[in-house]
Amino acid sequence: MSLDADLILLGGGLANGLIAHRLATRRPDLRILVIEGGETLGGNHTWSFHDGDLSQAEHEWIAPFVAARWTDYDVRFPRRERRFGTGYASVSSERFRELLTRQLGQRILAGIPAVDVTPTSVTLADQRSFSARAVIDGRGARPSPHLDLGFQKFLGQEWEFDRPHGLQRPVIMDATVPQRDGYRFVYVLPFSPTRLLVEDTYYADRGTLDTEVLRGHLADYATRAGWGEGRLVREEHGILPIALGGDIDALIASSNGMPTVGLAHALFHPTTGYSLPDAVHVADLVSRAPDISPEGLARLLDAHARNIWSDRSYFRMLNRLLFHAGRPEERYRILEHFHRLPDPLVARFYAARLDFADKVRILAGKPPVPVFSALRVLAASRLPKESA
Ligand SMILES: Cc1cc2nc3c(=O)[nH]c(=O)nc-3n(C[C@H](O)[C@H](O)[C@H](O)COP(=O)(O)OP(=O)(O)OC[C@H]3O[C@@H](n4cnc5c(N)ncnc54)[C@H](O)[C@@H]3O)c2cc1C
């Protein structure tokens, strides 16, 4: 039987889109097919990352996807305002879609979701079937009993104002806003002198989002900022996973031998929920894979997910402190305290590449949460499988 492709990338979101790009560039010998259930690739997101998250070589190949770039950014807390001299950049879904559509053309099949999937075949809702040497599952976040999660949820609005808004650089966290539903901050990206993305964001226990309420908060914020009249260009919203604990072996076993990438394989920064840097690393990993059978790819991707999970246990412990050691409306104090640290350490934190001295230093100083609650949370971290 002739195969429809060497590799089917199921789900044309961030992780599989970047894999498709790297394979098309580095393995033009492979026939790839991207199957996306939505109308187009890439959904409706702004994917941002810090300069320190990527190597020089990764920066070079991701550059065509980058729609905006800044050399520094600000954070604001009730008792601390600070500028960090590290770069920040954003990839837009629009740019992602344009680039991949140009590069892959007919190798994208969008509009009909898959209903049946095996490691070598995909059947769509319209009953068409496609076969390949292997299928890579990049269908995005899904609920799992094997992950213990908190949530970073937000509503973002992109505005074109009638006059300049006056912001030169991103405000990654403005936590001077009233604290409610956990740790709340506003995130602002100025795309041009008159255009910006503003997001009302919460580190919350519950993954539900009342968009009407958040729209009201954004309107209040814009009024207080004095941005004046403007036109709403687009909205985006997200409920990102914040890892508190879990059982990576059980999560991997639940993929039943399917090579899996992206959020579904716990490939995200435990504290920020960002997955772009991981998606970039995995795209390179897959493009170098010596064996593209389902077993070969699953072995490679599962080993990678296990390593990443074990490397990042410290972040999950910090998350448990954030979510469980203090009162929800006091959570901002932990972030305020953290942002006292030097720029390079903060950059390594966002890149999830802390060394031992960094880990000690983050926890040093007067604790911003009650000591006994913190000890209780830390003691729970000693369980064989992490739990909150
Ligand atoms: C609004 C928003 C903003 C974000 N901002 C950032 C950020 O700034 N930086 C960052 O690093 N991370 C960010 N994230 C988090 C994370 O990077 C994204 O969620 C990222 O898109 C996850 O990548 P993924 O490839 O795992 O899944 P996705 O990008 O969600 O891709 C999954 C794809 O699979 C498709 N699909 C699902 N089921 C089927 C099916 N049955 N058949 C066919 N196709 C299917 C979906 O339609 C989707 O296109 C953001 C998330 C959201 C929601």
The ligand as an SDF file (V2000), in Angstrom:
LIG
                    3D

 53 58  0  0  0  0  0  0  0  0999 V2000
   -3.7510   33.0300   23.5410 C   0  0  0  0  0  0  0  0  0  0  0  0
   -2.4890   32.3000   23.9650 C   0  0  0  0  0  0  0  0  0  0  0  0
   -1.2980   33.0180   24.0830 C   0  0  0  0  0  0  0  0  0  0  0  0
   -0.1150   32.3500   24.4380 C   0  0  0  0  0  0  0  0  0  0  0  0
    1.0230   33.0700   24.5850 N   0  0  0  0  0  0  0  0  0  0  0  0
    2.1790   32.4230   24.7580 C   0  0  0  0  0  0  0  0  0  0  0  0
    3.4040   33.1390   24.7660 C   0  0  0  0  0  0  0  0  0  0  0  0
    3.4120   34.3700   24.7560 O   0  0  0  0  0  0  0  0  0  0  0  0
    4.5660   32.4440   24.7870 N   0  0  0  0  0  0  0  0  0  0  0  0
    4.5640   31.0900   24.8470 C   0  0  0  0  0  0  0  0  0  0  0  0
    5.6400   30.4750   24.7800 O   0  0  0  0  0  0  0  0  0  0  0  0
    3.4220   30.4060   24.9860 N   0  0  0  0  0  0  0  0  0  0  0  0
    2.2370   31.0290   24.9120 C   0  0  0  0  0  0  0  0  0  0  0  0
    1.0810   30.3330   24.9650 N   0  0  0  0  0  0  0  0  0  0  0  0
    1.1290   28.9470   25.4500 C   0  0  0  0  0  0  0  0  0  0  0  0
    1.5280   27.9130   24.4360 C   0  0  0  0  0  0  0  0  0  0  0  0
    2.7320   28.2610   23.8070 O   0  0  0  0  0  0  0  0  0  0  0  0
    0.4710   27.7680   23.3590 C   0  0  0  0  0  0  0  0  0  0  0  0
   -0.6960   27.2740   23.9660 O   0  0  0  0  0  0  0  0  0  0  0  0
    0.9170   26.8770   22.2060 C   0  0  0  0  0  0  0  0  0  0  0  0
    0.1390   27.2120   21.1020 O   0  0  0  0  0  0  0  0  0  0  0  0
    0.8490   25.4040   22.5060 C   0  0  0  0  0  0  0  0  0  0  0  0
    1.4190   24.7040   21.4290 O   0  0  0  0  0  0  0  0  0  0  0  0
    0.9100   23.2810   20.9510 P   0  0  0  0  0  0  0  0  0  0  0  0
    1.5400   23.0510   19.6250 O   0  0  0  0  0  0  0  0  0  0  0  0
    1.0850   22.2870   22.0400 O   0  0  0  0  0  0  0  0  0  0  0  0
   -0.6640   23.4480   20.7570 O   0  0  0  0  0  0  0  0  0  0  0  0
   -1.4710   24.4260   19.8360 P   0  0  0  0  0  0  0  0  0  0  0  0
   -0.6330   25.5340   19.3180 O   0  0  0  0  0  0  0  0  0  0  0  0
   -2.7180   24.7590   20.5720 O   0  0  0  0  0  0  0  0  0  0  0  0
   -1.8280   23.5080   18.5740 O   0  0  0  0  0  0  0  0  0  0  0  0
   -2.7120   22.4410   18.6080 C   0  0  0  0  0  0  0  0  0  0  0  0
   -3.3970   22.3930   17.2390 C   0  0  0  0  0  0  0  0  0  0  0  0
   -4.0500   21.1390   17.0920 O   0  0  0  0  0  0  0  0  0  0  0  0
   -5.2800   21.3480   16.4620 C   0  0  0  0  0  0  0  0  0  0  0  0
   -6.1610   20.2140   16.7930 N   0  0  0  0  0  0  0  0  0  0  0  0
   -6.6760   19.8980   18.0110 C   0  0  0  0  0  0  0  0  0  0  0  0
   -7.4290   18.7750   17.8910 N   0  0  0  0  0  0  0  0  0  0  0  0
   -7.3640   18.3920   16.5910 C   0  0  0  0  0  0  0  0  0  0  0  0
   -7.9280   17.3200   15.8470 C   0  0  0  0  0  0  0  0  0  0  0  0
   -8.7280   16.4130   16.4460 N   0  0  0  0  0  0  0  0  0  0  0  0
   -7.6480   17.2090   14.5360 N   0  0  0  0  0  0  0  0  0  0  0  0
   -6.8330   18.1030   13.9170 C   0  0  0  0  0  0  0  0  0  0  0  0
   -6.2720   19.1580   14.5650 N   0  0  0  0  0  0  0  0  0  0  0  0
   -6.5410   19.2990   15.8840 C   0  0  0  0  0  0  0  0  0  0  0  0
   -5.7710   22.6820   17.0500 C   0  0  0  0  0  0  0  0  0  0  0  0
   -6.7610   23.2700   16.2260 O   0  0  0  0  0  0  0  0  0  0  0  0
   -4.4670   23.4680   17.0930 C   0  0  0  0  0  0  0  0  0  0  0  0
   -4.2330   24.2140   15.9150 O   0  0  0  0  0  0  0  0  0  0  0  0
   -0.1220   30.9600   24.6590 C   0  0  0  0  0  0  0  0  0  0  0  0
   -1.3340   30.2570   24.5680 C   0  0  0  0  0  0  0  0  0  0  0  0
   -2.5030   30.9230   24.2580 C   0  0  0  0  0  0  0  0  0  0  0  0
   -3.7970   30.1370   24.2240 C   0  0  0  0  0  0  0  0  0  0  0  0
  1  2  1  0
  2  3  1  0
  2 52  2  0
  3  4  2  0
  4  5  1  0
  4 50  1  0
  5  6  2  0
  6  7  1  0
  6 13  1  0
  7  8  2  0
  7  9  1  0
  9 10  1  0
 10 11  2  0
 10 12  1  0
 12 13  2  0
 13 14  1  0
 14 15  1  0
 14 50  1  0
 15 16  1  0
 16 17  1  0
 16 18  1  0
 18 19  1  0
 18 20  1  0
 20 21  1  0
 20 22  1  0
 22 23  1  0
 23 24  1  0
 24 25  2  0
 24 26  1  0
 24 27  1  0
 27 28  1  0
 28 29  2  0
 28 30  1  0
 28 31  1  0
 31 32  1  0
 32 33  1  0
 33 34  1  0
 33 48  1  0
 34 35  1  0
 35 36  1  0
 35 46  1  0
 36 37  1  0
 36 45  1  0
 37 38  2  0
 38 39  1  0
 39 40  1  0
 39 45  2  0
 40 41  1  0
 40 42  2  0
 42 43  1  0
 43 44  2  0
 44 45  1  0
 46 47  1  0
 46 48  1  0
 48 49  1  0
 50 51  2  0
 51 52  1  0
 52 53  1  0
M  END
$$$$
